[in-house]
Amino acid sequence: MPHAERLIAQSDVTLRAAARIRNGEAERLDLGVTFIATMAGVPEALKRLSDRHPALQLCVHEGLSGDLERDVLSGAVDLAVLHTPVSTPGIETIEAFREPYRLLVPHGHRLASKASVRIADIEGEKLILTSRDIGPVIYDRLIAMCRAAGVEPVMPHEMTTSLAVARMVAAGFGLGLAIGPAAQVARDMIVALEIEGDVPELVFALCYRPGTYGRYASELCAFLQEQQGPPP
């Protein structure tokens, strides 16, 4: 009986906390973000949320999308900004913004001075991507984009984050495919070039548990959409 009573009490606390988050009455908001999201407008959106709710304490947890999905489900974080599609049952998402993929090129490379490139231009170049395990859907789309242009990707190295892709490009390991904000980690050494044609986009979404989408979530999502433009 004591064990059952503890479970009921814990459940009651969780429900009250969810209600405070939903109603915009919480004193603390635990937000999960992917590493690249911190460079794609999320800090600026959080500043606007903080300005609107000065008493709200923000606690930001960085991680990979899959880990953050589980954190949302378990209640370790209240909300998360991550990449879709999600694979964890029992959570919900709303699209916040999109970022197209770019070609990351080191300064001094033959393509670095171009305003835009065709995928055919990278024939024979070593290419760096995040591994398929991290995001199989977007990985397959990037590989398909290369093959549709007649380019068979040569990929001796794979990374776990877009930021690592950018750093490897800066170190001279090859060219990278990542969203533009990733280039900020080495902006003095690499450039993010627009890719011509139909280019995959990384979709960022706000992830939450059912029943917790309320004032903070809607305001944060609106701020992200205003900065990046509404989803197409």
Buried (B, 14 or more C-beta within 10 A) or exposed (E): EEEEEEEEEEEEEEEEBBBBBBEBEBEEBBBBBBBBBBBBBBEEBBEBBBEBBEEBEBEBBBBBBBBBBBBBBEEBBBBBBBBBEBEBEEBBBBBBBBBEBBBBBBEEBEBEEBEEBBBEBBEEBBBBBBBBEBBEBBBEBBBEBBEEBEBEBEBEBBBEBBBBBBBBBBEEBBBBBBBBBBBBBBEEBBBBBBBBEEBBBBBBBBBBBEEBBBBBBBBBBBBBBEBBEEBE
